[in-house]
Structure formats: structure tokens, C-alpha cells
């Protein structure tokens, strides 16, 4: 059975595929938006991660008929009252400019002392499937914002996020380590019981 991950991000696709394999979940083939005919994608205008993820999953299911998983994720910084939050990917103004977003965030936190640089990566994942199935789950990964980037793995804010209990940034973790710890890994694992049900249909 095919599952559509409503993303063109190859790293997100790889992450979901690795998690399914590591959990021994056979019978599901993960495809991305580049693998299906193009359809209009609604802008992410909901003020919550949950609302954006569910809207993307509903659009993908309606357009393709495939059980669809979508996520919305970002970083919530304590000293910025939870921002950038849902605006994480376009914090600097241009969507997906990782370097500009990261540099802007570091600039905003320049005078914030180390003990107040707490943050959490947040991911909500939504599943919309045949039969009216709709499930939304949330994963969080606590840590702190470093003052300088480090590491070349991952994407987005990974080079400045040091997870709790780690001496390195999330961009310095291996893919397997990150899958085990990350907000997206946590959210996707919460979807596994529902994905198992689909695989058994």
C-alpha cells in the first residue's frame, strides 16, 4: 500500500522510510509529492502546527486518494515567547532560506544569557486515510540554542539546537541518532499504530 508524505523534502521522506524499516513495518511504500501528479497546495495559514499539518494531509488525500501524512514543524524559543513557531521556515521573510532564518534567530538572541536560551523543536504529524480516518499527533524535543552553528547534518535550525542530554547540536548527530531523538521521529512513532492498521488492510 502506498502512503503519501505530503512533502518534497528528501530528508523528511528518508526519515519516515527509515522509521518504518526500523519498526519492522512492512507493506507500506512511502512516496512524496514529486511522485504524484501536481495539485494545488493551500498556503500554511493556520496559527497552529496541528491546523497546518491537518490541512496539508486533507489536501493531499483529496487530490490523490492515497492515505496521506503531512507534518508541520518548527522551533519554539522560550525567550521569544514560543516564536518563530509556525513561522520557522519563513522567519527571515523568504520561505525555506535556512541560513537567513538561523542568522536572524541568533541575532535576536545575541544578548540572551545562556540560562534563558531554552527551546523546543515541535512537530505535529497528521494522517488522513480512506474511511474518514484523521489522526493528529505531536512530538517535542527540548534543548537550548547555541551561540554558534556546528555540524553539517540535518537542516533548518539543527546547527544551533543542542538537545537536552547531548554535548553536540542536532546537526552533529547521525541520521539514526536523530531519528531516535527528534521531534519528527517522536511524532511519526505516535502514528505507527495507525499506519500498522493501514498496512493490514
N, CA, C and O of each residue as an XYZ file, in Angstrom:
804
protein
N       0.841     -1.199      0.000
C       0.000      0.000      0.000
C       0.873      1.244      0.000
O       1.885      1.305      0.698
N       0.477      2.231     -0.785
C       1.237      3.477     -0.836
C       0.733      4.469      0.206
O      -0.468      4.643      0.410
N       1.702      5.113      0.856
C       1.419      6.220      1.772
C       2.085      7.455      1.188
O       3.268      7.426      0.852
N       1.324      8.549      1.064
C       1.892      9.786      0.549
C       2.341     10.656      1.710
O       1.542     11.009      2.578
N       3.619     10.998      1.724
C       4.113     12.016      2.647
C       4.064     13.332      1.885
O       4.792     13.520      0.911
N       3.210     14.232      2.326
C       2.952     15.469      1.583
C       4.105     16.446      1.755
O       3.974     17.479      2.412
N       5.235     16.100      1.153
C       6.452     16.915      1.237
C       7.319     16.633      0.020
O       7.257     15.559     -0.578
N       8.132     17.629     -0.333
C       9.172     17.430     -1.353
C      10.553     17.362     -0.704
O      11.570     17.329     -1.396
N      10.583     17.343      0.614
C      11.840     17.333      1.352
C      12.378     15.902      1.411
O      11.815     15.045      2.092
N      13.473     15.657      0.690
C      14.032     14.306      0.619
C      14.458     13.788      1.987
O      14.411     12.584      2.240
N      14.878     14.702      2.875
C      15.323     14.261      4.205
C      14.141     13.807      5.057
O      14.264     12.862      5.836
N      12.999     14.473      4.913
C      11.804     14.023      5.630
C      11.343     12.659      5.116
O      10.973     11.784      5.899
N      11.370     12.489      3.793
C      10.978     11.205      3.211
C      11.894     10.092      3.719
O      11.435      9.015      4.099
N      13.192     10.376      3.716
C      14.156      9.384      4.185
C      13.923      9.025      5.639
O      14.044      7.863      6.028
N      13.585     10.030      6.444
C      13.359      9.801      7.868
C      12.169      8.868      8.082
O      12.259      7.919      8.862
N      11.053      9.130      7.395
C       9.881      8.277      7.562
C      10.168      6.862      7.068
O       9.773      5.887      7.708
N      10.846      6.752      5.945
C      11.173      5.409      5.428
C      12.057      4.642      6.411
O      11.837      3.454      6.645
N      13.061      5.319      6.990
C      13.948      4.645      7.949
C      13.183      4.202      9.193
O      13.429      3.116      9.718
N      12.259      5.034      9.665
C      11.493      4.683     10.860
C      10.610      3.474     10.591
O      10.507      2.585     11.436
N       9.977      3.429      9.434
C       9.128      2.277      9.101
C       9.956      0.995      9.052
O       9.520     -0.054      9.527
N      11.150      1.089      8.475
C      12.024     -0.080      8.403
C      12.476     -0.497      9.800
O      12.440     -1.682     10.134
N      12.901      0.466     10.618
C      13.412      0.152     11.952
C      12.327     -0.447     12.846
O      12.630     -1.200     13.771
N      11.072     -0.115     12.571
C       9.969     -0.647     13.377
C       9.389     -1.926     12.769
O       8.407     -2.475     13.270
N      10.010     -2.391     11.682
C       9.561     -3.627     11.053
C       8.196     -3.528     10.410
O       7.468     -4.517     10.328
N       7.848     -2.342      9.955
C       6.531     -2.120      9.371
C       6.603     -2.356      7.863
O       6.977     -1.464      7.102
N       6.243     -3.556      7.446
C       6.279     -3.901      6.027
C       4.908     -3.617      5.406
O       3.916     -3.421      6.108
N       4.883     -3.600      4.081
C       3.611     -3.445      3.385
C       3.231     -2.021      3.065
O       2.169     -1.780      2.491
N       4.087     -1.056      3.430
C       3.816      0.348      3.118
C       4.946      0.910      2.272
O       6.121      0.758      2.604
N       4.581      1.557      1.184
C       5.562      2.237      0.331
C       5.353      3.734      0.476
O       4.270      4.246      0.194
N       6.390      4.435      0.915
C       6.288      5.887      1.118
C       6.666      6.607     -0.166
O       7.752      6.399     -0.708
N       5.759      7.464     -0.653
C       6.045      8.309     -1.810
C       5.883      9.765     -1.380
O       5.220     10.063     -0.387
N       6.501     10.667     -2.146
C       6.420     12.088     -1.846
C       5.644     12.837     -2.912
O       5.147     12.234     -3.863
N       5.538     14.146     -2.759
C       4.772     14.962     -3.701
C       5.353     14.920     -5.107
O       4.625     15.082     -6.086
N       6.666     14.703     -5.214
C       7.268     14.625     -6.546
C       6.912     13.333     -7.262
O       7.185     13.194     -8.454
N       6.307     12.384     -6.553
C       5.959     11.080     -7.140
C       4.506     11.004     -7.576
O       4.085      9.976     -8.107
N       3.727     12.061     -7.369
C       2.304     12.063     -7.732
C       2.031     13.273     -8.615
O       2.805     14.230     -8.604
N       0.932     13.244     -9.390
C       0.598     14.417    -10.215
C       0.442     15.663     -9.354
O      -0.085     15.599     -8.243
N       0.898     16.781     -9.868
C       0.865     18.034     -9.123
C      -0.572     18.465     -8.855
O      -1.451     18.285     -9.698
N      -0.800     19.029     -7.688
C      -2.124     19.549     -7.334
C      -1.940     20.844     -6.554
O      -0.871     21.072     -5.986
N      -2.976     21.707     -6.516
C      -2.850     22.972     -5.800
C      -2.651     22.719     -4.300
O      -3.413     21.980     -3.678
N      -1.628     23.338     -3.741
C      -1.355     23.190     -2.317
C      -1.739     24.487     -1.603
O      -1.234     25.563     -1.923
N      -2.630     24.363     -0.643
C      -3.087     25.546      0.093
C      -1.936     26.110      0.927
O      -1.118     25.347      1.442
N      -1.862     27.431      1.066
C      -0.814     28.020      1.909
C      -1.022     27.654      3.375
O      -2.142     27.387      3.812
N       0.075     27.646      4.121
C       0.017     27.316      5.546
C      -0.350     28.581      6.324
O       0.516     29.369      6.703
N      -1.641     28.754      6.548
C      -2.113     29.993      7.177
C      -2.670     29.774      8.578
O      -3.012     30.741      9.257
N      -2.767     28.533      9.022
C      -3.304     28.279     10.356
C      -2.289     28.741     11.410
O      -1.085     28.611     11.192
N      -2.745     29.269     12.531
C      -1.810     29.721     13.568
C      -1.212     28.585     14.403
O      -0.384     28.829     15.281
N      -1.634     27.336     14.128
C      -1.122     26.206     14.906
C      -0.443     25.187     14.003
O      -0.781     25.055     12.826
N       0.528     24.465     14.579
C       1.145     23.360     13.854
C       0.095     22.318     13.471
O       0.113     21.792     12.358
N      -0.818     22.024     14.397
C      -1.832     20.995     14.159
C      -2.719     21.353     12.967
O      -2.989     20.512     12.109
N      -3.166     22.603     12.922
C      -4.051     23.020     11.842
C      -3.376     22.950     10.484
O      -3.988     22.517      9.508
N      -2.121     23.372     10.411
C      -1.398     23.333      9.143
C      -1.149     21.903      8.679
O      -1.309     21.600      7.497
N      -0.759     21.022      9.598
C      -0.492     19.637      9.219
C      -1.755     18.958      8.706
O      -1.722     18.257      7.695
N      -2.866     19.166      9.404
C      -4.111     18.525      9.007
C      -4.607     19.056      7.668
O      -5.109     18.287      6.848
N      -4.473     20.353      7.436
C      -4.899     20.933      6.156
C      -4.084     20.343      5.005
O      -4.639     20.025      3.953
N      -2.777     20.195      5.199
C      -1.928     19.627      4.139
C      -2.284     18.167      3.874
O      -2.327     17.735      2.722
N      -2.536     17.415      4.930
C      -2.876     15.998      4.747
C      -4.230     15.845      4.052
O      -4.400     14.977      3.196
N      -5.188     16.693      4.424
C      -6.509     16.631      3.775
C      -6.412     16.967      2.293
O      -7.025     16.297      1.462
N      -5.640     18.008      1.956
C      -5.464     18.383      0.553
C      -4.851     17.239     -0.240
O      -5.303     16.924     -1.341
N      -3.817     16.618      0.328
C      -3.113     15.539     -0.373
C      -4.026     14.344     -0.575
O      -4.024     13.741     -1.648
N      -4.804     13.993      0.434
C      -5.714     12.853      0.315
C      -6.801     13.140     -0.715
O      -7.123     12.287     -1.542
N      -7.366     14.346     -0.661
C      -8.431     14.708     -1.597
C      -7.941     14.676     -3.044
O      -8.684     14.289     -3.947
N      -6.695     15.082     -3.260
C      -6.160     15.168     -4.622
C      -5.711     13.816     -5.169
O      -5.766     13.587     -6.377
N      -5.270     12.924     -4.293
C      -4.649     11.682     -4.775
C      -5.411     10.411     -4.405
O      -5.249      9.383     -5.062
N      -6.231     10.468     -3.373
C      -6.895      9.268     -2.883
C      -5.994      8.368     -2.065
O      -6.433      7.327     -1.576
N      -4.723      8.763     -1.911
C      -3.784      7.970     -1.122
C      -3.840      8.380      0.351
O      -3.995      9.560      0.667
N      -3.714      7.413      1.234
C      -3.539      7.760      2.644
C      -2.369      8.726      2.736
O      -1.289      8.454      2.211
N      -2.583      9.846      3.399
C      -1.597     10.935      3.350
C      -1.169     11.364      4.743
O      -1.984     11.535      5.649
N       0.154     11.532      4.881
C       0.747     12.039      6.105
C       1.354     13.401      5.783
O       2.040     13.556      4.773
N       1.105     14.370      6.630
C       1.733     15.689      6.478
C       2.196     16.145      7.850
O       1.610     15.794      8.874
N       3.252     16.930      7.847
C       3.721     17.458      9.130
C       3.896     18.963      9.031
O       4.091     19.521      7.951
N       3.823     19.589     10.169
C       4.231     20.984     10.285
C       5.134     21.041     11.501
O       4.800     20.524     12.567
N       6.260     21.662     11.329
C       7.232     21.651     12.417
C       7.973     22.979     12.458
O       7.967     23.755     11.503
N       8.604     23.207     13.586
C       9.365     24.438     13.744
C      10.021     24.454     15.106
O       9.990     23.476     15.853
N      10.608     25.583     15.403
C      11.295     25.727     16.683
C      10.598     26.796     17.511
O      10.280     27.878     17.018
N      10.371     26.476     18.769
C       9.719     27.398     19.691
C      10.746     27.811     20.738
O      11.208     26.980     21.520
N      11.102     29.089     20.754
C      12.162     29.592     21.632
C      11.532     30.272     22.839
O      10.697     31.166     22.702
N      11.949     29.831     24.026
C      11.343     30.343     25.260
C      11.457     31.865     25.363
O      10.483     32.539     25.700
N      12.640     32.406     25.075
C      12.872     33.843     25.237
C      12.091     34.672     24.217
O      11.958     35.885     24.376
N      11.575     34.022     23.170
C      10.778     34.714     22.153
C       9.303     34.341     22.273
O       8.542     34.454     21.313
N       8.909     33.889     23.481
C       7.507     33.525     23.732
C       6.982     32.489     22.744
O       5.842     32.571     22.288
N       7.832     31.513     22.421
C       7.403     30.423     21.550
C       7.589     30.663     20.066
O       7.289     29.785     19.257
N       8.072     31.825     19.698
C       8.352     32.102     18.286
C       9.739     31.551     17.945
O      10.535     31.339     18.860
N      10.058     31.314     16.692
C       9.289     31.526     15.468
C       8.063     30.612     15.310
O       7.144     30.967     14.573
N       8.018     29.446     15.976
C       6.835     28.598     15.901
C       6.466     28.232     14.477
O       7.308     27.766     13.710
N       5.190     28.445     14.120
C       4.723     28.072     12.779
C       5.381     28.909     11.686
O       5.286     28.571     10.506
N       6.046     29.996     12.068
C       6.725     30.854     11.084
C       8.197     30.460     10.882
O       8.939     31.169     10.202
N       8.618     29.338     11.468
C      10.042     28.977     11.463
C      10.658     28.943     10.077
O      11.778     29.418      9.893
N       9.953     28.391      9.098
C      10.530     28.236      7.754
C      10.643     29.558      7.008
O      11.387     29.661      6.032
N       9.907     30.569      7.463
C       9.930     31.870      6.772
C      10.203     33.008      7.755
O       9.737     34.131      7.560
N      10.951     32.713      8.801
C      11.214     33.692      9.850
C      11.917     34.933      9.312
O      11.660     36.042      9.780
N      12.799     34.756      8.339
C      13.542     35.889      7.783
C      12.800     36.558      6.628
O      13.282     37.543      6.068
N      11.641     36.031      6.272
C      10.853     36.633      5.202
C      10.704     35.758      3.977
O       9.629     35.717      3.378
N      11.764     35.054      3.586
C      11.712     34.177      2.415
C      11.573     32.737      2.885
O      12.348     32.283      3.727
N      10.602     32.020      2.354
C      10.339     30.656      2.788
C      11.516     29.736      2.461
O      12.001     29.701      1.330
N      11.960     29.000      3.468
C      12.967     27.964      3.237
C      14.399     28.440      3.160
O      15.275     27.656      2.794
N      14.682     29.705      3.491
C      16.070     30.182      3.476
C      16.684     29.865      4.841
O      16.692     30.698      5.747
N      17.198     28.635      4.962
C      17.673     28.146      6.253
C      18.725     29.047      6.877
O      18.657     29.350      8.068
N      19.692     29.475      6.087
C      20.793     30.264      6.627
C      20.300     31.611      7.142
O      20.686     32.039      8.229
N      19.453     32.278      6.371
C      18.939     33.588      6.796
C      18.080     33.450      8.054
O      18.162     34.281      8.959
N      17.257     32.402      8.109
C      16.422     32.175      9.292
C      17.286     31.964     10.534
O      17.039     32.552     11.587
N      18.298     31.118     10.388
C      19.195     30.795     11.501
C      19.940     32.038     11.979
O      20.032     32.287     13.182
N      20.472     32.819     11.038
C      21.232     34.013     11.412
C      20.340     35.056     12.087
O      20.772     35.727     13.025
N      19.102     35.196     11.617
C      18.180     36.139     12.241
C      17.889     35.709     13.682
O      17.895     36.537     14.593
N      17.635     34.424     13.882
C      17.345     33.937     15.227
C      18.536     34.154     16.164
O      18.358     34.585     17.304
N      19.733     33.861     15.692
C      20.920     34.077     16.521
C      21.070     35.563     16.880
O      21.440     35.902     18.004
N      20.783     36.431     15.922
C      20.861     37.871     16.187
C      19.855     38.304     17.241
O      20.165     39.132     18.097
N      18.655     37.747     17.180
C      17.620     38.118     18.148
C      17.954     37.638     19.560
O      17.488     38.211     20.545
N      18.768     36.581     19.651
C      19.119     36.009     20.954
C      20.512     36.425     21.422
O      21.006     35.914     22.427
N      21.140     37.340     20.709
C      22.538     37.688     20.995
C      22.743     38.082     22.462
O      23.733     37.675     23.070
N      21.842     38.852     23.030
C      22.012     39.344     24.398
C      21.295     38.491     25.446
O      21.245     38.857     26.620
N      20.744     37.357     25.019
C      20.036     36.483     25.962
C      21.046     35.571     26.642
O      21.796     34.874     25.959
N      21.084     35.560     27.988
C      22.077     34.725     28.695
C      21.833     33.238     28.478
O      20.725     32.819     28.143
N      22.873     32.456     28.672
C      22.814     31.020     28.390
C      21.665     30.328     29.122
O      21.023     29.440     28.561
N      21.402     30.721     30.358
C      20.378     30.025     31.144
C      18.958     30.322     30.663
O      18.004     29.695     31.124
N      18.812     31.272     29.739
C      17.477     31.603     29.226
C      17.346     31.275     27.739
O      16.479     31.822     27.058
N      18.193     30.394     27.238
C      18.175     30.081     25.808
C      17.480     28.739     25.507
O      17.782     28.069     24.520
N      16.548     28.379     26.386
C      15.793     27.138     26.186
C      14.902     27.209     24.956
O      14.440     28.281     24.567
N      14.666     26.042     24.348
C      13.832     25.981     23.151
C      13.340     24.549     22.973
O      13.820     23.626     23.630
N      12.390     24.384     22.087
C      11.927     23.044     21.734
C      11.651     22.992     20.246
O      11.024     23.894     19.689
N      12.119     21.934     19.604
C      11.640     21.607     18.271
C      10.271     20.955     18.451
O      10.096     20.089     19.308
N       9.309     21.375     17.642
C       7.951     20.846     17.709
C       7.574     20.287     16.345
O       7.851     20.902     15.316
N       6.938     19.117     16.343
C       6.422     18.564     15.089
C       5.035     17.996     15.345
O       4.843     17.196     16.261
N       4.080     18.409     14.540
C       2.800     17.716     14.530
C       2.699     16.979     13.205
O       3.084     17.501     12.159
N       2.180     15.769     13.261
C       2.005     14.955     12.062
C       0.537     14.567     11.982
O      -0.065     14.164     12.977
N      -0.026     14.689     10.801
C      -1.432     14.355     10.587
C      -1.538     13.242      9.557
O      -0.809     13.230      8.565
N      -2.434     12.324      9.796
C      -2.729     11.236      8.867
C      -4.188     11.336      8.460
O      -5.079     11.369      9.308
N      -4.426     11.385      7.148
C      -5.788     11.330      6.614
C      -5.835     10.135      5.667
O      -5.033     10.034      4.739
N      -6.783      9.233      5.910
C      -6.824      7.976      5.166
C      -8.254      7.637      4.780
O      -9.195      8.232      5.306
N      -8.430      6.686      3.864
C      -9.787      6.280      3.473
C     -10.617      5.864      4.680
O     -10.091      5.380      5.682
N     -11.931      6.067      4.560
C     -12.823      5.705      5.653
C     -12.999      6.801      6.673
O     -13.538      6.561      7.754
N     -12.552      8.006      6.350
C     -12.725      9.127      7.266
C     -11.742      9.156      8.414
O     -11.964      9.841      9.412
N     -10.643      8.408      8.276
C      -9.626      8.377      9.330
C      -8.852      9.688      9.345
O      -8.286     10.083      8.326
N      -8.819     10.364     10.486
C      -7.997     11.561     10.673
C      -7.344     11.486     12.051
O      -8.026     11.382     13.071
N      -6.034     11.538     12.062
C      -5.280     11.449     13.308
C      -4.228     12.545     13.321
O      -3.543     12.753     12.319
N      -4.087     13.248     14.438
C      -3.065     14.278     14.584
C      -2.281     13.999     15.868
O      -2.867     13.819     16.935
N      -0.960     13.964     15.752
C      -0.104     13.706     16.913
C       0.964     14.795     16.993
O       1.203     15.519     16.027
N       1.601     14.897     18.157
C       2.586     15.966     18.384
C       3.803     15.410     19.107
O       3.676     14.677     20.088
N       4.990     15.767     18.611
C       6.237     15.405     19.267
C       7.049     16.648     19.577
O       7.090     17.582     18.776
N       7.701     16.668     20.747
C       8.549     17.808     21.139
C       9.927     17.305     21.544
O      10.076     16.204     22.074
N      10.928     18.135     21.283
C      12.326     17.801     21.567
C      12.960     19.029     22.214
O      13.231     20.025     21.543
N      13.194     18.947     23.522
C      13.706     20.096     24.267
C      15.222     20.223     24.125
O      15.932     19.241     23.912
N      15.691     21.461     24.248
C      17.119     21.717     24.202
C      17.395     23.188     24.422
O      16.575     23.910     24.990
N      18.561     23.628     23.965
C      18.950     25.032     24.079
C      19.502     25.520     22.742
O      19.902     24.728     21.889
N      19.514     26.838     22.582
C      20.053     27.446     21.368
C      21.512     27.817     21.607
O      21.825     28.613     22.492
N      22.393     27.236     20.815
C      23.817     27.548     20.909
C      24.082     28.937     20.325
O      23.239     29.502     19.629
N      25.263     29.474     20.617
C      25.617     30.806     20.113
C      26.250     30.756     18.726
O      26.250     31.754     18.005
N      26.793     29.590     18.351
C      27.414     29.433     17.035
C      26.935     28.125     16.412
O      26.744     27.137     17.122
N      26.739     28.106     15.089
C      26.330     26.858     14.437
C      27.455     25.818     14.467
O      28.638     26.158     14.469
N      27.055     24.545     14.491
C      28.015     23.448     14.419
C      27.329     22.246     13.790
O      26.182     21.931     14.108
N      28.054     21.574     12.885
C      27.528     20.361     12.277
C      26.963     20.594     10.894
O      26.487     21.681     10.567
N      27.028     19.543     10.087
C      26.583     19.648      8.696
C      25.422     18.716      8.374
O      24.941     18.705      7.241
N      24.965     17.940      9.340
C      23.815     17.067      9.103
C      22.530     17.849      9.354
O      22.559     18.957      9.891
N      21.421     17.268      8.965
C      20.145     17.918      9.219
C      19.917     19.136      8.351
O      20.548     19.305      7.308
N      18.998     19.989      8.803
C      18.629     21.183      8.036
C      17.951     22.165      8.976
O      17.760     21.873     10.156
N      17.591     23.321      8.457
C      16.888     24.308      9.270
C      17.737     24.798     10.434
O      18.865     25.254     10.245
N      17.189     24.700     11.629
C      17.849     25.218     12.828
C      18.720     24.168     13.524
O      19.247     24.425     14.607
N      18.873     23.000     12.918
C      19.662     21.925     13.536
C      21.053     22.371     13.996
O      21.478     21.965     15.078
N      21.785     23.191     13.221
C      23.154     23.527     13.634
C      23.255     24.376     14.907
O      24.342     24.504     15.469
N      22.144     24.957     15.369
C      22.226     25.776     16.586
C      21.399     25.192     17.727
O      21.295     25.812     18.785
N      20.812     24.017     17.537
C      19.975     23.410     18.571
C      20.738     22.282     19.246
O      21.098     21.294     18.607
N      20.981     22.438     20.545
C      21.647     21.381     21.323
C      20.605     20.681     22.174
O      20.087     21.269     23.123
N      20.285     19.421     21.848
C      19.241     18.707     22.590
C      19.643     18.456     24.034
O      20.826     18.338     24.355
N      18.648     18.378     24.892
C      18.899     18.028     26.289
C      19.616     16.683     26.363
O      19.240     15.730     25.680
N      20.651     16.616     27.198
C      21.384     15.369     27.370
C      22.458     15.126     26.332
O      23.133     14.097     26.371
N      22.630     16.065     25.392
C      23.640     15.916     24.342
C      24.715     16.990     24.514
O      24.458     18.075     25.036
N      25.903     16.663     24.069
C      27.006     17.627     24.079
C      27.199     18.270     22.707
O      28.056     19.137     22.538
N      26.406     17.845     21.737
C      26.548     18.317     20.360
C      25.209     18.859     19.882
O      24.183     18.671     20.535
N      25.228     19.535     18.735
C      23.975     20.011     18.145
C      23.293     18.865     17.399
O      23.896     17.823     17.142
N      22.031     19.081     17.062
C      21.322     18.043     16.314
C      21.902     17.869     14.912
O      21.710     16.825     14.288
N      22.618     18.891     14.408
C      23.284     18.768     13.104
C      24.563     17.947     13.185
O      25.163     17.633     12.158
N      24.986     17.597     14.401
C      26.170     16.760     14.570
C      25.792     15.307     14.886
O      26.670     14.455     15.019
N      24.507     15.029     15.005
C      24.046     13.666     15.240
C      23.983     12.903     13.919
O      23.791     13.500     12.860
N      24.142     11.588     13.985
C      23.963     10.767     12.794
C      22.469     10.693     12.486
O      21.650     10.951     13.368
N      22.093     10.342     11.242
C      20.666     10.203     10.927
C      19.952      9.246     11.877
O      18.824      9.516     12.289
N      20.592      8.132     12.228
C      19.952      7.159     13.124
C      19.742      7.744     14.514
O      18.697      7.533     15.128
N      20.735      8.480     15.009
C      20.603      9.113     16.330
C      19.482     10.144     16.317
O      18.681     10.224     17.248
N      19.440     10.927     15.249
C      18.407     11.956     15.164
C      17.015     11.332     15.052
O      16.071     11.813     15.679
N      16.880     10.265     14.259
C      15.586      9.577     14.147
C      15.086      9.150     15.517
O      13.896      9.250     15.817
N      16.006      8.674     16.344
C      15.651      8.145     17.660
C      15.175      9.250     18.604
O      14.283      9.027     19.422
N      15.773     10.447     18.489
C      15.545     11.503     19.465
C      14.594     12.601     19.010
O      13.924     13.220     19.836
N      14.530     12.847     17.717
C      13.954     14.103     17.221
C      12.445     14.220     17.416
O      11.734     13.237     17.626
N      11.995     15.461     17.336
C      10.572     15.776     17.402
C       9.796     15.062     16.302
O       8.705     14.544     16.538
N      10.372     15.036     15.084
C       9.667     14.381     13.981
C       9.641     12.875     14.191
O       8.629     12.222     13.939
N      10.768     12.325     14.658
C      10.787     10.899     14.956
C       9.751     10.541     16.014
O       9.072      9.520     15.899
N       9.628     11.372     17.038
C       8.652     11.116     18.104
C       7.220     11.174     17.567
O       6.390     10.323     17.886
N       6.948     12.191     16.750
C       5.596     12.319     16.192
C       5.275     11.157     15.264
O       4.188     10.583     15.335
N       6.217     10.809     14.393
C       5.956      9.730     13.442
C       5.752      8.400     14.158
O       4.945      7.576     13.726
N       6.489      8.188     15.261
C       6.289      6.949     16.012
C       4.887      6.884     16.638
O       4.315      5.803     16.781
N       4.345      8.045     17.005
C       2.984      8.064     17.541
C       1.955      7.698     16.473
O       0.845      7.274     16.794
N       2.326      7.863     15.203
C       1.429      7.476     14.109
C       1.526      5.992     13.770
O       0.665      5.460     13.069
N       2.564      5.321     14.259
C       2.812      3.934     13.836
C       1.624      2.994     14.056
O       1.330      2.196     13.166
N       0.927      3.049     15.195
C      -0.214      2.136     15.346
C      -1.256      2.319     14.247
O      -1.858      1.348     13.787
N      -1.466      3.558     13.833
C      -2.453      3.845     12.785
C      -1.936      3.393     11.423
O      -2.704      2.909     10.592
N      -0.628      3.553     11.195
C      -0.046      3.086      9.939
C      -0.053      1.562      9.868
O      -0.226      0.987      8.793
N       0.133      0.912     11.011
C       0.068     -0.566     11.045
C      -1.326     -1.052     10.635
O      -1.474     -2.028      9.900
N      -2.336     -0.345     11.133
C      -3.720     -0.718     10.759
C      -3.911     -0.613      9.254
O      -4.536     -1.480      8.644
N      -3.373      0.455      8.647
C      -3.491      0.614      7.197
C      -2.774     -0.501      6.459
O      -3.283     -1.036      5.474
N      -1.572     -0.852      6.950
C      -0.780     -1.890      6.287
C      -1.475     -3.236      6.310
O      -1.233     -4.077      5.443
N      -2.332     -3.448      7.287
C      -3.009     -4.752      7.421
C      -4.318     -4.819      6.649
O      -4.966     -5.865      6.611
N      -4.709     -3.709      6.035
C      -5.993     -3.719      5.294
C      -5.875     -4.515      3.995
O      -6.849     -4.629      3.251
